[in-house]
Amino acid sequence: MTTVLKLGGSLVTEKDRPETLDGRALDAAADAVADHADGLVLVHGGGSFGHHHADERGVTTTEGTHDPAAVMAVHTAMKTLNGLVVSRLHDRGAPALPVHPLSAAARDADGSLSMPTRQVETMLGEGFLPVLHGDGVAHAGEGVTVLSGDELVVHLARGLDADRVGLCSTVSGVLDADGEVIPEIRDFDDVADALGASNATDVTGGMAGKVRQLLELDAPAHVFGPDALAAFLAGADAGTRVE
C-alpha cells in the first residue's frame, strides 16, 4: 500500500513569522511518521520558509520570476526546511531521503506539470521514505513559479497510483460556516461558500485550492489535524473525507 501524506506548512512552522520552525509540532509529527514509514511518501508545505520569500517577491503558482536571486531565495528556504524535517526523521530511525522538485519538475505554458515519479517509486521499493516539498518550478513563458505541496501531492498520488492521501494541517478538517468539520466532500460546489483563504501568507490557494485538487484524485483523501495523524497513518478515517 502506498500513502501520500502532506504536512502543512502552517503545522510545522510559525507561519506568520519568517523562517520560524514550530519544533514541538514537527517533533510530534515526526514521531507519528517514523512509526508508519513503510510505503509512505511525505510532502511538506512551505509555511514561513517558502511562502514568505515567494510573497515578498510576488511569485505565485501562476506569476513567475526570471530573477535567479528570487528563485534561490525560495528554493534555499525550502531546502532548509526540508533538511530540518529529514533530520527529525533520521533522529527517529526513519529512512528519509530528500527530493527537491526544482531539479526535476517543469510546467508547460498552459500550466500543466511534468515531473517524473520513478525516482520516488524506486526509493519506496528500496525501503526509503521520500520527503518532497513545495518549491519553485521552471515554467515555460513565466520563468519560475511556485509548485505547491498540494499540487505535488496530487501529482504523486496519480503517478504512484496511491491507495490513500492525507493532508495534515492545524485544523481538524474542512470546516463549514459554523466552524464544524464537514465529514465528507464529493462536490466542490456543495462547500464553496464555506471555504476561504488562509489568514496567514499563502500563495497557493488556501483550503479551497486543497479541496479542488483532492477532488481530482481517484484515491480517497482525508484532511485532518495533528491529533488524528497517527490514526490516519494506522489506516483509520480522519477529519474530512474528500472523494
N, C-alpha and C positions, 0 to 999 in steps of 0.2 A: 504493500500500500504506500502511495506517495501523498504526502501532505505538504501543501504550500502555506506557510504562516507568515504574516506580516506583523511586526511590532511597530506600532505607530510612533512617529517622531515625537508626538505630544506625550507619549508614555515614557520614553527613555531619556528625554531631555526636558529641561525647563524652557518651554517653547518661546516664552516672551523675554528670555534673557539670552543674548547671543552666545553661542558655543558653550552652553552650560549643560552638563550631564546631570540627569536625575539618577545618581548612583544607586540609591536604595531600590528604585523601581527596576532598574536594569538588573541588579543582583537577583531580585525575586524572579524576574522573567528568565534569566539565565539558569536559575535553579530548575524551573519547570522544563525548559527546553532541553537541558542536559539529561534529564530523566527520560526523555522521549525523542532522542535524536535520530533513531533509526528510520530511514525513509523520509526524513524531513528536509525541506528546503526553507531556509529562513531569509526573509527580506525585512529590512528596517527602513523607516522613513527618515527624513532629513531633520525634522524638528528645528531647534535653534541653530543647528550647524548649517545645513544646506539652504534651508528656506531663507534664513537671514541674508546670506550673500546674494541669493538669486533675487530677492525682493529689492535689495539695495541697488542692484544693477539693472533692474527692470527686465529680468529674464523669467519667462513663464514656459508653460508647455507649448505655447504657440508663438510667442515673441522671443526671438533669439538674439544672439550677440556674435559679432565677429572679433571681439576683443579677447585675445588669449589670456590676458590677466584676469578678466572676469570669469572665463571658463575655469581657470585654475583655482580661483578663489572658492568657487562652488565645489569643484572636484576634490580639492585638498581638504576642505572642511568635511566632506562626506567620507573620505578615506580615513580621516582622523576618528570620526565617529565609528566607522566600520571596524577600525583597529581596536577600539575600546570594547565593542561588542564581541569580537572574536577573542580578545584576551580574556574577558569574563568567562566565556565558554570553555576556553582552554584551562582556566583555573579549576573548572568543574569536571575536567576529563573528557569533554565533548570534542570530537574530531573535526572542528570547524576549519573551513578554508574560505578566504575571501574571493569574491568575484566582482570585478569593477566594470560596470556596464559601459562607461565611456570608451573603453578599449575594444568593445565587441559589438555595440549596437549602432544603428543608424535609422534615421527617418527619411522616407521619401518626401517629395514636395507636397503630397496630399496628406501628410501627417502619419501615414501608416508606418508601424515599427517593424524593423527587421533585426533579430538578434538570435544567433544560434543557441540552442539549448543542449547540444550534445555534450559540451564540457560539464554542464551541471548533471546531466543524466549519468555520465561516466563517473563523476565524483560520488554520486549516490551509490552506484553499483560497486564502487571500491570501498564503501563504508564510511565515506566522509559526509560532513554536514556543510553544504554550500551556504555561504552567507552573502547575499547581494544587498544592494541599497539603491535608493533613488540617486540620480546622478545627472550630469549633463549628457546630451546625446547629439552627435552630428546630424544636422537637419538640412536637407537639400533646400537651398534658397534662403535659409534663415541663419546659417552659421551653426550655433549650438543652442538648443533649447533644453528645457527640463524634462527628464524622464522620471515620472513619479513612481513611488513604490507601489501604488495601487495599479498603475498600468503594467508595471513589471510583474506583479502577482498574476494578473490576468494572462499575460503573455506566457509566463512559466507554466501556469496551470494547463493551458492549452497544449503547449509544446511537450510537456511531460505527461500529458493525459492524467492529471492529478485526480485522486479519489476524493479529497476534501481540501477546502480552502478556509483559512481563518484570518480575520483581521482583529487584532487585539489593540484597543486604544484605551483612553482614560474613561470612557463611558461604558455602561453595561450593555449597550446595544444601540440600535437605531431608535430614537425617541420620537414619540408623537407630540402633538401640540401641547399636551398636558404633562409632558416630561416622563411618560410611561414607555417602557420598552415595547416595541412592536414585535410580536412573536414571529411573524413570517411576512416576507415581501415577495410577491410574484410579479407585480407590475409597478413600474415607477410612478405612473400617474396616480396610483392609489395613495402614495405617500408624499407626492411632490410638495404639497403645501406645508408639510411638517418639517421638511429638510431645509436647513440654512447653511451658510458658510461658517467656517471656523472663526472664532473670535480673535485668535492669535494669527500672526502672519502665516499664510498658507497660499502658495502659488499653484496648487494642484487641484483645487476644486472642492475641498471640504467633504462633508458626508454625502452630499448629493452626488458628487463625482464618484465616490466609492461605490455607492449603491448602483448607479448606472453601469459601471464596469463589471460588477459582480453578477448582475443580471444577464450579462452576455455569456457567462460560463455554462458548461454542461454539468460540471460538478457542483454539489451543494456547497454553499459558503455560509459562514457564520461571522457576525460582528458582535464582539463581546468585550467585557472589561477584564482587567488583570486578575480579578478574583476567580474568573472562570477559565483561565489559561490552562491550568493543569488538567481540569476536567475535559476541556476540548482536546488536548493532546492525548488523553487517555481514550478518546473515542466518543465522548458524550456530546449531545447537542448543547449549545451555549448561546446566550444572548438572542439576537435576531437571526433567523434562518433566511437566507436570500437565495432563491432558486427559480 
